[in-house]
């Protein structure tokens, strides 16, 4: 085996047709924010979605590789830049990563704690966890069923498996649908 790992976006160039093993991982979501430093019960950000192909046929050529970053935390009301709006303190979603015509979906942001609006996590490769006070729901994973838009039969038709999980509920939440 020869390993080619990309930590930042770039180009993968190969001089001959070959079969490769591919692992594509998206950026994870940021955790939710609370109303003060003492708040507990903020939802965790969801992991970035994962796409894996044990054997993938690749023609000679150059291929763009895009590496998604993790979600950024939002500033809570106890920091210099207060949150506002119904979801402003929810963690930001992670960014998508893509390679060879497939896209791993960024993780969903975690639910916030306290304040107006929803404390639910956001959907993503793996869904963000729900916050508390009031209790929020974990969000659904989007990765297992998406990420291969050009393949009529989905990712499995071109040899890829998708992985992502639903986010957990905040205490008392009703769960992802």
Backbone bond lengths (Angstrom), bond angles and torsions (degrees), N, CA, C in turn:
res aa  C-N    CA-C-N  psi(-1)  N-CA   C-N-CA  omega(-1)  CA-C   N-CA-C  phi
1 X - - - 1.455 - - 1.517 111.16 -
2 X 1.301 115.69 147.73 1.451 122.96 169.65 1.523 105.94 -123.73
3 X 1.317 117.34 127.67 1.457 122.43 -177.11 1.522 110.40 -97.30
4 X 1.326 116.06 131.01 1.467 123.06 172.55 1.526 106.16 -120.62
5 X 1.315 117.72 105.98 1.467 122.55 -178.33 1.522 109.22 -110.10
6 X 1.325 116.42 132.39 1.459 122.16 178.32 1.522 108.73 -111.38
7 X 1.335 116.57 121.10 1.465 121.56 174.75 1.523 110.53 -98.65
8 X 1.312 115.93 -17.57 1.461 123.01 174.61 1.528 107.14 -134.76
9 X 1.313 116.12 164.11 1.466 120.60 -179.34 1.522 110.48 -62.32
10 X 1.327 115.94 149.34 1.454 120.75 -178.97 1.521 110.99 -173.00
11 X 1.324 116.06 -161.71 1.460 122.59 -179.11 1.516 109.56 -124.53
12 X 1.335 115.64 133.33 1.454 122.12 175.81 1.524 106.75 -104.59
13 X 1.328 116.95 121.90 1.464 121.57 -178.30 1.520 108.67 -118.86
14 X 1.338 114.70 133.05 1.461 120.62 178.95 1.529 107.94 -131.33
15 X 1.338 116.60 139.35 1.469 120.73 -172.75 1.526 114.37 -93.34
16 X 1.340 117.85 -7.37 1.463 119.75 -178.88 1.528 109.89 -147.53
17 X 1.303 117.72 156.40 1.467 121.91 176.96 1.530 108.71 -63.77
18 X 1.318 116.14 140.60 1.457 120.26 -178.40 1.528 110.50 -159.85
19 X 1.309 116.05 173.78 1.457 121.91 171.09 1.519 107.91 -112.06
20 X 1.355 115.84 137.00 1.456 120.91 -177.49 1.534 109.81 -130.79
21 X 1.324 115.73 163.49 1.460 123.18 170.00 1.524 106.11 -101.95
22 X 1.350 116.49 133.60 1.467 120.74 -174.20 1.526 110.18 -124.94
23 X 1.329 115.74 134.75 1.460 123.00 172.19 1.524 107.07 -130.53
24 X 1.341 116.40 119.52 1.468 121.91 179.24 1.529 107.54 -118.84
25 X 1.340 116.80 124.93 1.466 122.07 -177.80 1.524 108.59 -126.05
26 X 1.336 116.31 130.13 1.464 121.49 179.10 1.523 110.84 -88.15
27 X 1.341 115.73 169.30 1.460 121.48 176.40 1.520 111.43 -70.93
28 X 1.324 117.33 143.96 1.459 122.33 178.12 1.517 111.82 -79.74
29 X 1.333 116.00 156.98 1.462 121.39 177.80 1.528 111.39 -78.60
30 X 1.338 115.62 155.75 1.470 120.83 176.61 1.524 110.16 -82.60
31 X 1.302 116.09 152.37 1.462 120.97 175.19 1.519 111.17 -69.45
32 X 1.334 115.98 158.05 1.458 121.15 178.90 1.520 111.66 -71.15
33 X 1.322 115.39 166.04 1.462 122.25 -178.50 1.517 109.53 -114.26
34 X 1.313 116.84 152.11 1.452 121.46 179.36 1.507 112.33 -112.14
35 X 1.336 115.46 178.71 1.451 121.12 -176.79 1.518 114.25 -80.46
36 X 1.326 118.87 -16.61 1.465 121.00 178.20 1.522 108.82 -156.96
37 X 1.304 116.17 168.90 1.467 120.54 -179.43 1.522 112.36 -61.78
38 X 1.338 117.98 -25.77 1.453 121.41 -176.83 1.527 112.98 -85.13
39 X 1.339 117.20 -8.02 1.466 119.39 -177.78 1.516 111.23 -61.64
40 X 1.321 114.90 141.23 1.453 121.61 173.56 1.519 107.34 -121.02
41 X 1.290 117.29 161.21 1.452 119.95 174.18 1.509 115.60 91.18
42 X 1.318 117.63 23.96 1.467 119.79 174.20 1.531 108.16 -78.87
43 X 1.338 116.59 141.21 1.455 120.23 -178.56 1.522 112.34 -75.76
44 X 1.323 116.02 144.27 1.457 121.07 177.28 1.517 111.77 -78.81
45 X 1.308 117.11 148.94 1.460 121.31 176.14 1.517 111.02 -70.89
46 X 1.331 116.25 147.92 1.457 121.18 178.57 1.523 111.73 -77.04
47 X 1.312 115.70 149.64 1.469 121.22 176.55 1.528 109.86 -66.28
48 X 1.306 116.05 151.60 1.460 119.48 173.82 1.515 110.58 -65.12
49 X 1.331 116.46 144.50 1.453 121.17 177.67 1.519 111.10 -62.81
50 X 1.324 115.62 157.26 1.465 122.54 -177.38 1.522 109.20 -127.95
51 X 1.318 116.70 135.47 1.467 123.16 171.08 1.523 107.58 -122.53
52 X 1.344 115.98 135.48 1.459 120.88 -176.42 1.519 109.89 -137.35
53 X 1.333 115.88 134.15 1.468 122.33 172.40 1.526 107.86 -130.18
54 X 1.327 116.16 119.33 1.467 120.12 178.91 1.525 110.37 -67.49
55 X 1.330 116.67 -40.08 1.467 121.32 179.05 1.514 108.64 -136.21
56 X 1.330 116.99 118.28 1.454 122.95 -178.94 1.519 108.46 -132.27
57 X 1.332 117.07 123.39 1.470 121.57 -179.49 1.519 109.90 -77.43
58 X 1.323 115.57 130.99 1.456 121.37 -176.13 1.527 109.47 -131.50
59 X 1.334 115.52 127.45 1.472 121.33 177.70 1.526 109.50 -83.02
60 X 1.330 115.80 153.81 1.463 120.96 176.77 1.523 109.28 -55.59
61 X 1.338 116.49 140.57 1.457 120.46 179.42 1.517 111.43 151.49
62 X 1.326 115.08 -170.02 1.463 122.49 179.16 1.527 109.21 -114.45
63 X 1.318 116.13 139.42 1.460 122.91 -175.51 1.526 109.90 -131.01
64 X 1.324 116.37 130.77 1.462 120.91 176.32 1.531 109.54 -75.18
65 X 1.312 115.35 135.60 1.460 123.12 176.26 1.533 106.42 -118.18
66 X 1.336 116.85 123.66 1.461 121.50 -179.82 1.528 108.53 -114.64
67 X 1.327 116.46 123.55 1.465 122.44 -178.87 1.526 108.76 -106.60
68 X 1.337 115.79 118.58 1.460 121.11 179.55 1.513 112.10 -81.84
69 X 1.327 115.72 142.32 1.459 121.66 177.60 1.519 110.72 -86.79
70 X 1.317 116.06 159.67 1.458 121.23 173.88 1.516 110.55 -69.39
71 X 1.336 116.50 156.63 1.458 121.49 179.87 1.516 111.91 -67.50
72 X 1.306 115.65 147.89 1.462 121.78 178.95 1.523 110.44 -89.53
73 X 1.316 116.78 142.95 1.464 120.69 175.57 1.519 108.96 -69.90
74 X 1.320 116.21 147.89 1.460 120.99 175.63 1.520 108.37 -94.24
75 X 1.302 116.39 153.43 1.462 120.56 178.35 1.521 110.35 -77.23
76 X 1.337 117.32 125.08 1.466 121.63 179.05 1.512 111.79 -82.81
77 X 1.318 116.57 174.71 1.464 120.99 -176.74 1.520 112.70 -64.99
78 X 1.321 117.57 -18.91 1.463 119.67 179.65 1.524 111.62 -87.31
79 X 1.326 116.86 -1.67 1.462 120.79 179.00 1.533 109.16 -104.68
80 X 1.299 116.98 -176.67 1.458 120.79 -175.44 1.524 113.83 -65.97
81 X 1.296 118.88 -31.50 1.459 121.68 -175.46 1.525 109.36 -113.93
82 X 1.357 118.19 97.63 1.461 119.86 -173.77 1.527 113.57 -65.52
83 X 1.327 114.97 150.14 1.452 121.31 173.92 1.522 108.62 -72.60
84 X 1.318 116.63 151.82 1.460 120.71 174.94 1.510 107.82 -150.94
85 X 1.311 117.15 157.89 1.459 120.88 -179.35 1.512 110.86 85.31
86 X 1.327 115.45 168.34 1.462 120.16 -171.44 1.521 114.10 -69.20
87 X 1.320 119.73 -30.43 1.469 121.30 -178.51 1.518 112.80 -121.34
88 X 1.325 118.04 14.48 1.462 120.83 -171.37 1.522 113.66 -62.74
89 X 1.340 118.38 -24.06 1.458 119.26 -178.58 1.524 112.47 -101.21
90 X 1.314 116.52 4.45 1.458 119.89 173.71 1.521 106.26 -68.70
91 X 1.341 117.73 144.19 1.458 119.92 178.12 1.526 110.98 -61.56
92 X 1.308 117.20 147.97 1.465 121.83 178.45 1.537 109.67 -73.61
93 X 1.319 115.60 144.97 1.464 120.80 178.29 1.526 110.81 -68.89
94 X 1.332 115.71 151.81 1.453 120.54 171.84 1.528 110.16 -74.12
95 X 1.304 116.83 161.36 1.464 121.71 -179.44 1.529 110.98 -90.02
96 X 1.336 115.07 151.43 1.459 121.82 178.06 1.529 111.16 -69.72
97 X 1.323 116.09 151.44 1.467 123.27 170.15 1.518 107.47 -119.35
98 X 1.336 116.92 145.02 1.462 118.95 -178.67 1.522 111.32 -143.28
99 X 1.338 114.08 151.34 1.462 121.92 177.82 1.525 108.57 -165.04
100 X 1.309 117.18 140.52 1.463 123.21 172.35 1.532 112.98 56.73
101 X 1.345 117.02 33.67 1.459 121.46 176.17 1.514 115.61 84.52
102 X 1.335 118.37 7.43 1.465 121.31 177.35 1.534 108.80 -121.35
103 X 1.332 115.69 155.30 1.459 120.96 -177.43 1.521 110.62 -131.07
104 X 1.327 116.54 122.33 1.459 122.03 171.72 1.530 106.32 -86.15
105 X 1.334 116.84 129.99 1.459 122.30 -173.93 1.525 111.06 -84.12
106 X 1.339 116.24 137.84 1.457 121.96 178.40 1.520 111.73 -62.69
107 X 1.329 116.97 148.33 1.463 122.33 179.41 1.518 111.67 -68.06
108 X 1.328 116.71 150.48 1.460 121.68 179.32 1.520 112.16 -78.32
109 X 1.324 115.91 147.37 1.454 121.36 177.02 1.523 111.87 -69.12
110 X 1.322 117.01 148.83 1.458 122.30 178.85 1.518 111.98 -77.09
111 X 1.324 116.30 153.11 1.456 122.10 178.99 1.518 112.10 -70.38
112 X 1.319 115.65 152.68 1.461 121.17 -178.91 1.527 110.95 -86.44
113 X 1.302 115.44 177.43 1.462 122.21 178.38 1.522 107.92 -124.28
114 X 1.327 117.16 129.69 1.467 123.80 178.50 1.529 111.71 73.36
115 X 1.308 115.45 175.87 1.456 122.03 175.90 1.510 113.00 82.54
116 X 1.312 116.28 179.19 1.458 122.24 -179.29 1.508 111.87 -79.96
117 X 1.310 116.07 167.20 1.461 121.27 176.30 1.513 112.31 79.18
118 X 1.309 114.82 -169.26 1.463 121.37 -174.85 1.527 112.72 -80.17
119 X 1.311 115.59 146.51 1.463 121.82 172.89 1.526 110.43 -107.12
120 X 1.334 116.33 15.66 1.462 121.61 -179.73 1.522 110.92 -71.34
121 X 1.328 115.55 152.12 1.455 120.88 170.77 1.523 109.27 -73.88
122 X 1.328 116.74 167.86 1.466 122.17 178.70 1.527 110.20 -100.91
123 X 1.348 117.46 144.60 1.460 119.40 175.55 1.527 111.15 -65.08
124 X 1.321 116.24 151.62 1.456 121.05 177.98 1.509 109.88 -174.93
125 X 1.352 116.88 -172.43 1.461 120.62 178.43 1.515 110.19 -42.69
126 X 1.320 116.55 -53.74 1.465 124.16 159.91 1.512 104.90 -116.75
127 X 1.338 116.42 139.01 1.459 119.82 -176.09 1.515 112.50 -71.40
128 X 1.344 116.10 150.86 1.450 121.72 175.25 1.519 110.93 -72.76
129 X 1.327 116.57 150.36 1.451 122.00 178.29 1.515 111.66 -78.11
130 X 1.342 116.19 152.30 1.454 121.41 178.84 1.519 112.05 -77.99
131 X 1.340 116.20 148.15 1.455 122.15 175.42 1.528 110.20 -89.65
132 X 1.325 115.96 -169.75 1.461 120.72 -179.10 1.524 110.85 -130.57
133 X 1.326 115.60 172.59 1.470 126.20 178.00 1.513 111.96 55.72
134 X 1.298 122.36 73.89 1.460 125.93 -7.52 1.531 111.27 -78.08
135 X 1.305 115.49 164.47 1.463 121.09 -174.43 1.521 111.34 -65.26
136 X 1.331 114.99 135.50 1.455 121.65 177.96 1.517 111.32 -109.61
137 X 1.307 115.11 160.83 1.461 121.70 179.88 1.520 110.91 -96.08
138 X 1.331 115.53 146.08 1.451 120.28 170.32 1.523 108.58 -69.33
139 X 1.310 116.87 150.82 1.467 122.20 -176.98 1.526 111.59 -96.68
140 X 1.307 114.79 159.33 1.459 121.64 -179.71 1.524 112.01 -73.25
141 X 1.334 114.66 149.63 1.462 121.43 172.95 1.526 108.79 -79.57
142 X 1.322 116.58 139.51 1.461 121.13 177.94 1.523 112.66 -105.48
143 X 1.329 118.71 -12.74 1.460 119.78 -172.31 1.520 116.11 -70.43
144 X 1.314 121.08 -46.83 1.464 117.00 -172.61 1.522 114.33 -55.17
145 X 1.341 118.25 -31.31 1.460 120.18 -176.01 1.509 114.73 -103.24
146 X 1.319 119.81 7.82 1.461 120.00 -176.73 1.522 110.64 -142.82
147 X 1.315 115.38 175.82 1.461 120.40 175.35 1.510 115.44 112.52
148 X 1.346 117.70 -6.76 1.468 121.30 -179.66 1.531 109.36 -129.72
149 X 1.341 117.36 66.15 1.462 120.48 -171.95 1.524 115.12 -63.78
150 X 1.315 118.59 -24.22 1.463 119.94 -177.18 1.526 112.81 -91.05
151 X 1.329 117.71 -5.19 1.466 121.01 -179.56 1.533 108.78 -96.29
152 X 1.351 118.37 112.58 1.474 120.18 -176.95 1.524 113.25 -55.86
153 X 1.298 119.08 -32.93 1.458 122.10 -179.35 1.514 112.99 -97.03
154 X 1.336 117.75 15.00 1.457 121.03 -179.21 1.519 111.80 81.12
155 X 1.322 114.58 -174.33 1.470 121.24 -176.27 1.523 113.06 -58.58
156 X 1.340 116.87 -39.51 1.469 120.29 -176.97 1.522 111.74 -61.59
157 X 1.334 117.35 -30.15 1.465 119.89 -178.02 1.526 112.73 -68.24
158 X 1.335 117.61 -17.99 1.469 120.24 177.39 1.531 111.06 -115.27
159 X 1.342 116.95 16.33 1.457 121.12 171.96 1.514 116.40 92.07
160 X 1.339 118.75 10.75 1.465 120.92 -179.48 1.525 111.35 -104.00
161 X 1.317 115.33 143.30 1.467 122.58 170.60 1.521 107.01 -109.22
162 X 1.346 116.57 138.31 1.455 121.06 177.37 1.512 110.89 -106.10
163 X 1.344 115.98 143.02 1.461 121.44 -179.26 1.518 110.59 -132.36
164 X 1.319 115.82 133.13 1.459 123.99 175.32 1.517 107.60 -172.74
165 X 1.305 118.05 153.30 1.456 122.68 -177.97 1.514 110.83 -129.08
166 X 1.342 115.90 154.19 1.458 121.05 175.21 1.517 109.59 -66.57
167 X 1.344 116.14 148.89 1.453 121.64 174.42 1.524 110.63 -74.09
168 X 1.310 115.96 153.14 1.465 120.50 178.07 1.522 111.37 -79.63
169 X 1.322 116.16 155.56 1.456 122.20 179.63 1.526 110.47 -78.94
170 X 1.353 114.78 149.22 1.450 119.68 165.19 1.519 107.24 -67.98
171 X 1.291 118.57 160.41 1.461 120.77 -177.49 1.528 109.80 -54.77
172 X 1.330 115.68 117.83 1.451 121.11 179.49 1.509 114.60 94.00
173 X 1.346 120.25 -1.72 1.464 121.91 178.56 1.513 111.25 -71.31
174 X 1.347 116.48 163.90 1.461 120.07 -174.94 1.525 114.85 -97.89
175 X 1.340 119.33 -4.58 1.454 120.77 173.81 1.504 114.91 97.71
176 X 1.343 115.91 158.63 1.461 122.61 177.31 1.522 109.05 -73.61
177 X 1.313 115.38 145.55 1.465 119.25 179.26 1.502 111.29 -83.36
